[in-house]
Amino acid sequence: MSGAAIFIKDDLHISDVQVEVLVGILNLYSILGSAAAGRTSDWIGRRYTIVIAGAIFFAGALLMGFATNYSFLMFGRFVAGIGVGYAAMIAPVYIAEVSPASSRGFLTSFHE
């Protein structure tokens, strides 16, 4: 996102503050995704939750790619942030569940 911020600023004619909020808001939105990921993974399982996270990532990328104004781009960042939260919460747990005990710590930290 940081490489595209210059072009987004010029294309959408937004201020520096709006660019800063646009780039930084993803971390705030990911809190919501990580809060929902635990319940989702208990409900449908870790593997399908990772699939849902990928679908949410894809939807967020499409929304951001087709954004024509700042609010539409922020909505795309919101959706992508939910996907980031899902993946950040579930991927290490799933890796820990399927990896052998001898390499579990390495593989779980390798994700980061």
trRosetta pair geometry for C-beta under 8 A, 3 or more apart (Angstrom, degrees):
i j d omega theta_ij theta_ji phi_ij phi_ji
1 4 5.8 -69 -151 46 38 103
1 5 6.3 60 150 -54 71 92
1 22 7.7 -158 178 129 128 93
1 23 5.4 160 124 -123 126 83
1 26 7.7 180 -13 -24 163 144
2 5 5.5 -25 -147 -6 36 121
2 23 6.3 66 -84 -136 71 135
3 6 7.7 -51 174 17 36 99
4 7 5.4 -63 -163 47 61 108
4 8 5.6 63 140 -27 86 106
5 8 5.6 -55 -141 38 31 113
5 9 6.2 37 158 -24 65 104
5 19 5.2 92 -169 -166 108 117
5 22 7.4 154 -122 86 96 120
5 23 5.9 -12 -92 -67 131 124
6 9 5.9 -54 -152 32 27 112
6 10 6.7 18 154 -10 62 108
7 10 5.8 -57 -147 41 33 107
7 11 5.8 28 157 -18 69 114
8 11 5.8 -59 -137 41 27 107
8 12 5.8 -5 174 10 67 115
8 14 7.2 -21 135 34 85 123
8 19 6.9 139 90 -115 111 97
8 22 7.2 -144 126 120 148 160
8 73 7.2 120 -157 -147 125 160
9 12 7.0 -69 -131 52 16 87
9 13 7.8 65 168 -102 50 14
9 14 5.6 -104 -131 61 60 84
9 16 7.5 23 -129 -89 137 50
9 19 5.2 -17 -80 -75 109 133
10 13 7.4 13 -173 -72 25 52
12 67 8.0 -18 -84 126 132 107
12 69 6.5 125 -143 -142 110 38
12 70 5.6 126 166 -64 139 78
12 73 7.0 -61 -81 -13 161 148
14 18 4.0 -103 171 87 115 141
14 19 6.1 141 104 -50 114 78
14 22 7.7 67 119 -25 158 139
14 70 5.4 118 -91 -89 132 125
15 18 4.8 101 55 6 75 101
15 19 7.2 -133 101 -3 44 86
16 19 5.6 -54 -152 35 35 113
16 20 6.4 37 151 -21 67 104
17 20 5.6 -51 -149 35 34 114
17 21 6.4 32 153 -16 65 104
18 21 5.7 -51 -145 38 33 110
18 22 6.1 38 153 -23 64 108
18 70 6.1 -44 -176 -141 135 139
19 22 5.5 -54 -146 36 31 116
19 23 6.3 24 159 -14 66 107
20 23 6.1 -58 -146 39 27 104
20 24 6.0 3 165 0 65 119
21 24 6.2 -71 -135 50 24 97
21 25 5.5 35 169 -42 66 113
21 74 8.0 -8 122 -108 106 115
22 25 6.4 -43 -132 15 17 113
22 70 7.6 -104 -78 -153 124 88
22 73 6.6 -1 -135 125 125 118
22 74 6.6 -104 -110 -88 82 79
22 77 6.3 -167 -160 -52 69 160
23 26 7.4 -52 171 1 34 107
24 27 6.5 -43 -179 22 61 107
24 28 7.6 52 136 -9 75 104
25 28 5.3 -56 -161 39 56 113
25 29 6.1 52 145 -19 81 105
25 74 7.1 8 73 -143 160 89
25 77 5.8 73 83 133 112 136
25 78 7.8 -40 132 -75 120 66
25 81 7.0 -78 125 -67 76 149
26 29 5.7 -58 -147 41 33 110
26 30 6.2 39 154 -30 66 105
26 77 5.7 -102 -78 -174 82 99
26 80 6.5 -40 -126 101 108 103
26 81 4.5 -164 -151 -91 58 99
26 84 6.2 61 171 15 102 158
27 30 5.6 -49 -147 26 31 115
27 31 7.6 47 151 -29 57 90
27 81 7.5 -91 -15 -136 11 112
28 31 6.1 -40 -171 9 38 114
28 81 7.2 -13 73 -163 56 151
29 32 5.9 -48 -169 28 50 111
29 33 6.9 44 141 -13 72 104
29 77 6.7 156 2 135 157 79
29 78 5.1 -159 -126 -133 144 53
29 80 7.7 70 100 77 143 62
29 81 2.6 62 96 116 121 154
29 82 6.2 -71 158 -45 101 60
29 84 7.5 83 94 46 93 114
29 85 7.1 -127 124 -28 62 121
30 33 5.2 -52 -150 39 48 114
30 34 6.1 45 153 -19 75 103
30 81 4.8 -111 -53 -174 64 80
30 82 7.3 -167 -108 -83 44 18
30 84 4.3 -61 -104 94 117 107
30 85 3.7 164 -170 -62 62 86
30 88 6.4 44 179 20 126 139
31 34 6.0 -56 -145 39 29 106
31 35 6.3 32 154 -22 63 107
31 85 6.3 -102 0 -108 8 133
32 35 5.8 -55 -149 34 30 112
32 36 6.5 19 156 -10 64 109
32 81 7.3 62 45 121 102 106
32 82 6.0 -48 93 -102 103 81
32 85 6.1 -173 70 3 50 172
33 36 6.0 -63 -148 42 31 103
33 37 6.1 42 154 -39 67 105
33 53 7.9 93 -179 -119 124 93
33 56 7.5 155 -125 130 126 159
33 81 6.3 -170 -15 132 126 62
33 82 3.9 149 -79 -158 109 45
33 83 6.4 -91 -131 1 155 13
33 84 6.2 123 58 67 155 58
33 85 2.2 138 75 62 100 118
33 86 4.7 -84 174 -30 109 70
33 88 7.8 91 100 34 114 99
33 89 7.4 -169 123 2 80 122
34 37 5.4 -41 -140 18 35 121
34 38 7.7 42 165 -23 58 91
34 85 3.8 -112 -30 -170 69 94
34 86 7.1 -149 -80 -63 46 28
34 88 5.9 -46 -86 77 114 104
34 89 4.1 146 -138 -52 81 126
35 38 7.2 -54 -173 18 29 104
35 85 7.3 -23 11 170 62 138
36 39 6.2 -65 -162 45 47 104
36 40 5.8 44 148 -22 78 114
36 82 7.5 -3 42 -157 135 98
36 85 7.4 74 39 114 89 126
36 86 7.2 -39 82 -84 95 88
37 40 5.5 -60 -142 41 32 112
37 41 6.0 29 162 -19 69 108
37 49 6.2 101 -158 -180 81 130
37 53 7.5 28 -114 -76 116 114
37 85 6.3 -162 -25 131 122 83
37 86 4.5 158 -91 -126 116 58
37 89 4.0 136 79 76 148 138
37 90 5.1 -128 178 -42 125 102
38 41 6.1 -57 -145 36 25 105
38 42 6.5 23 156 -15 61 107
38 89 6.5 -92 -52 164 75 138
39 42 5.7 -56 -149 38 33 111
39 43 6.2 31 154 -21 66 111
40 43 5.6 -61 -148 38 30 112
40 44 6.3 -26 174 27 69 102
40 49 5.0 126 118 -115 106 111
40 52 6.7 -104 166 66 143 157
40 86 7.4 -24 58 -128 147 106
41 44 7.2 -74 -126 59 25 69
41 45 6.6 -34 -164 142 60 14
41 46 5.0 34 -153 -89 113 57
41 49 4.2 -44 -87 -29 79 161
41 89 7.9 -148 -16 119 137 107
41 90 5.4 171 -74 -114 137 113
41 93 7.1 68 164 89 167 146
44 48 4.5 -85 136 84 113 134
44 49 6.3 145 76 -55 101 79
44 52 7.8 89 74 -25 145 134
45 48 5.0 76 69 20 94 102
45 49 6.7 -157 95 -11 45 92
46 49 5.6 -62 -148 37 30 113
46 50 6.5 32 155 -21 66 102
46 90 5.8 166 -149 -170 81 104
46 93 6.2 -142 -120 104 130 103
46 94 4.1 163 159 -90 133 99
46 97 6.5 153 18 31 165 151
47 50 5.9 -53 -156 30 31 110
47 51 6.8 32 146 -17 63 103
47 94 6.8 126 -72 -134 54 132
48 51 5.2 -46 -150 33 43 117
48 52 6.4 46 149 -20 67 99
49 52 5.4 -48 -148 35 36 113
49 53 6.4 42 149 -23 64 100
49 86 6.6 -153 167 -171 91 107
49 90 4.9 -151 113 -127 123 161
50 53 5.4 -47 -148 32 35 115
50 54 6.6 39 151 -19 63 101
50 86 7.9 162 -107 144 37 104
50 87 7.2 76 -133 -112 72 72
50 90 5.7 -154 -71 115 76 129
50 91 6.5 98 -110 -84 111 72
50 94 6.2 -22 -49 -24 131 166
51 54 5.7 -52 -153 34 33 112
51 55 6.5 33 150 -18 65 104
52 55 5.5 -53 -148 37 35 112
52 56 6.3 36 152 -20 67 104
52 86 6.6 -113 100 -172 94 155
53 56 5.7 -53 -147 36 32 111
53 57 6.4 38 151 -22 64 103
53 83 5.3 118 -168 -155 67 72
53 86 3.6 -164 -100 110 103 123
53 87 4.4 141 171 -61 144 78
53 90 6.5 -160 -35 45 144 132
53 91 7.9 -105 75 -47 166 95
54 57 5.5 -49 -149 33 33 115
54 58 6.4 34 153 -20 64 105
54 83 7.6 105 -83 -153 11 117
54 87 7.9 93 -60 -81 58 114
55 58 5.6 -52 -149 36 33 113
55 59 6.3 33 153 -18 65 104
56 59 5.7 -52 -145 38 32 110
56 60 6.3 34 154 -18 64 106
56 79 6.3 -153 -174 173 82 82
56 80 7.6 153 142 -110 83 30
56 82 5.5 -102 178 98 140 100
56 83 3.6 -178 105 -80 104 96
56 86 6.2 99 43 19 146 146
57 60 5.8 -61 -150 38 28 110
57 61 6.3 27 155 -19 65 107
57 80 6.4 59 -131 -133 53 72
57 83 4.0 162 -63 169 65 154
57 84 7.7 103 -94 -54 93 58
57 87 7.3 35 -55 -36 123 134
58 61 5.8 -54 -147 36 30 110
58 62 6.4 30 154 -17 64 105
59 62 5.7 -54 -149 37 32 111
59 63 6.3 31 154 -18 65 106
59 79 5.5 -95 108 162 100 139
59 83 7.8 165 49 -53 88 131
60 63 5.7 -54 -145 37 32 111
60 64 6.2 26 158 -14 66 107
60 76 5.4 117 -164 -176 64 68
60 77 7.2 82 -165 -106 111 14
60 78 7.8 -156 -120 75 108 44
60 79 3.8 -172 -89 101 87 94
60 80 3.0 156 159 -64 149 72
60 81 7.5 160 -126 4 151 49
60 82 7.5 176 -64 44 130 87
60 83 5.6 -126 1 6 137 132
61 64 5.9 -56 -144 41 30 106
61 65 6.0 31 156 -22 64 110
61 76 7.7 103 -88 -173 8 112
61 80 6.7 96 -52 -93 57 115
62 65 5.6 -57 -144 37 29 112
62 66 6.3 5 165 0 65 111
62 76 7.8 -149 80 -129 46 113
63 66 6.4 -70 -143 48 25 94
63 67 6.5 52 152 -59 62 91
63 72 7.1 -147 177 170 89 81
63 75 6.2 -102 168 104 138 89
63 76 3.3 -174 108 -102 102 94
63 79 5.7 87 27 37 149 142
63 80 7.8 -145 57 -34 111 94
64 67 5.5 -26 -150 -15 35 121
64 73 6.0 63 -132 -142 71 70
64 76 3.5 165 -61 141 68 145
64 77 6.6 85 -87 -56 116 62
64 80 6.6 2 -29 -32 130 136
65 76 7.8 173 6 -146 50 154
66 72 7.8 -85 104 154 73 129
67 72 4.2 166 -138 109 83 102
67 73 3.8 95 176 -74 161 73
67 75 7.9 163 -106 51 111 88
67 76 5.5 -98 -59 -5 122 140
68 72 5.9 35 40 46 64 153
69 72 5.1 91 56 13 73 104
69 73 7.0 -138 99 -5 36 93
70 73 5.6 -59 -148 39 31 112
70 74 6.3 32 154 -20 67 105
71 74 5.5 -49 -145 36 34 113
71 75 6.5 38 152 -21 63 101
72 75 5.6 -49 -150 32 33 113
72 76 6.7 37 149 -18 62 102
73 76 5.5 -51 -152 35 35 114
73 77 6.5 37 149 -19 65 102
74 77 5.4 -49 -147 36 36 113
74 78 6.5 45 149 -25 64 100
75 78 5.4 -45 -151 29 35 118
75 79 6.7 34 152 -16 64 101
76 79 5.8 -52 -149 36 34 108
76 80 6.2 30 153 -14 66 108
77 80 5.6 -55 -142 43 33 110
77 81 6.0 40 154 -26 65 106
78 81 5.6 -54 -148 33 27 114
78 82 6.8 32 152 -21 61 100
79 82 5.8 -48 -156 28 34 113
79 83 6.9 33 147 -15 62 104
80 83 5.5 -54 -155 37 38 114
80 84 6.4 43 148 -23 68 101
81 84 5.4 -46 -145 32 37 114
81 85 6.5 39 154 -18 64 102
82 85 5.8 -54 -153 36 31 112
82 86 6.5 34 150 -20 64 105
83 86 5.6 -51 -147 35 34 113
83 87 6.3 26 158 -13 67 108
84 87 6.0 -60 -146 41 28 106
84 88 6.0 25 159 -18 66 112
85 88 5.9 -56 -137 39 26 108
85 89 6.2 18 164 -13 62 113
86 89 6.3 -72 -153 40 23 104
86 90 6.0 -12 170 5 65 120
87 90 6.5 -69 -128 48 24 92
87 91 5.3 23 -177 -25 67 119
88 91 7.0 -31 -107 27 14 107
88 92 7.9 6 178 -3 44 106
89 92 7.8 -92 175 35 19 95
89 93 7.1 -1 150 -5 59 121
90 93 5.6 -68 -153 43 40 111
90 94 5.8 36 157 -20 77 109
91 94 5.9 -57 -143 38 28 109
91 95 6.2 30 158 -20 64 107
91 111 5.5 160 127 -155 116 145
92 95 5.6 -53 -144 38 33 113
92 96 6.2 34 157 -20 66 106
92 108 5.0 69 -157 -159 91 88
92 111 5.3 -150 -82 52 79 154
92 112 7.7 14 -78 -41 122 92
93 96 5.8 -55 -150 36 29 111
93 97 6.5 28 152 -20 63 107
94 97 5.7 -56 -149 34 33 112
94 98 6.4 7 163 -1 68 110
95 98 6.6 -71 -143 46 26 93
95 99 5.7 21 166 -23 67 120
95 104 8.0 140 132 -152 81 66
95 107 5.3 -156 169 134 115 103
95 108 5.3 160 99 -96 119 62
95 110 8.0 -152 -178 57 156 95
95 111 5.9 -153 -11 -49 160 130
96 99 6.3 -56 -127 33 23 108
96 104 5.6 63 -138 -166 69 105
96 107 7.7 166 -81 89 48 102
96 108 5.0 30 -70 -86 91 124
99 103 5.8 -107 173 89 116 87
99 104 4.8 149 96 -102 117 64
99 107 4.5 179 -110 61 159 153
99 108 7.3 -135 29 -45 150 81
100 103 5.6 54 68 31 89 90
100 104 6.8 -128 94 -49 38 83
101 104 5.5 -26 -137 -17 33 123
103 106 5.0 -57 -167 47 74 114
103 107 5.4 69 135 -23 93 108
104 107 6.1 -63 -142 42 25 105
104 108 6.1 22 163 -19 64 112
105 108 6.0 -58 -143 37 26 108
105 109 6.3 12 163 -5 63 110
106 109 6.3 -68 -148 45 25 99
106 110 6.0 36 153 -35 64 109
107 110 5.3 -45 -142 24 32 121
107 111 7.5 48 156 -31 56 89
108 111 6.3 -40 -173 8 35 113
109 112 5.9 -50 -167 32 53 108
